[in-house]
């Protein structure tokens, strides 16, 4: 199971991902990223990975695409932070 939510806040919009980031959900994440990036009206867009429980190779590819597109991430787990750092190194982007 996988869930994507968009949370509106005053200074930012959060794209919240929950569950396993695997195919076919990776395509949905890319689509949601594009949609969430529309009409920000000066707010920041943040991808929240706090409740992601697993990231497949396809999920890593998707996160790299988002990084290259300027995504900023939020997460809590040590493993997820490590994965983001490794992916940022692979694409030479800031996590």
N, C-alpha and C positions, 0 to 999 in steps of 0.2 A: 504494500500500500504506500502511496505517496500523496502528499498534499502540498498545494501551492496557494498561498494567501498573500494579498496585498494589503498592507496596513498603512493607513494615511495618518501622518502626524504633522504637526505644524512646520517643522523644519526639514522633514525628510519623509520619504516613502520607503517602506520596507517590503522587500519581496521575501516572504518567509517560506522556507522549504522544510518539509518534515517527512522523515522516512528514508527509504533507500533510493539514492540517486543512481538509477540504472536505466537502461533502455527499456521501454519507450519513453520514459518520463523525461529523459534528457532533452528531447525535442520540445516537449511542453515547457521546460524551463527556459529554453532559448526564446520561445514565442512569448512567454510571460515577461521575460526581461525586456524585450522590445516594446511590449504593450505598456509595462510599468514605466518605461523611460519617456513616454509621451506626456506632454503637458505637465512637466514638473513645476513650472512657475517659480524657478529659483531654488527649489528644494533639492536636497541630495537624495540619491537612490542607493539603498544599501541592501545587499543580499545577506539574509540571516540564515546561517547554517547551524544554528544552535541545536536544532532537533533533527539533524540529519544523522542517521545511524550507520550508513554505509555509503561509500563512494566507489563505484566501479570504474574501470578504465574509460568507459564512455562518459561517465560522470566527470572524470578528471579532464577529458577533452572539452567537455562543455564548460567547466569552470575556467579553463585556459582561454576559451573563446570570450567568456565574459570579462576576464582580466584584460585581455587585449582591447576590449571595447570600453574599458575604464571602470569596471565594477569594483566596488569596495565591499568588503565582507565583514561579517560579525559572526563569531563563534565562541564557544567556551571550552570545548574538549581539547586536551593536549594533542590527541591524534589528529583531529581536524585542523588545528593550528599548524601542525607539522606538515600535513598534506598540502595546505595552502602555501606554506613557505616553499616546499619543494616545487610545486607547480609554478609559483612566481619565478623561481630560479630557472625553470625550463623555458618560460616564455619571456624572461627578463622584464617582468612587470612587478609592480608593488602589490602585495596581497591586500 
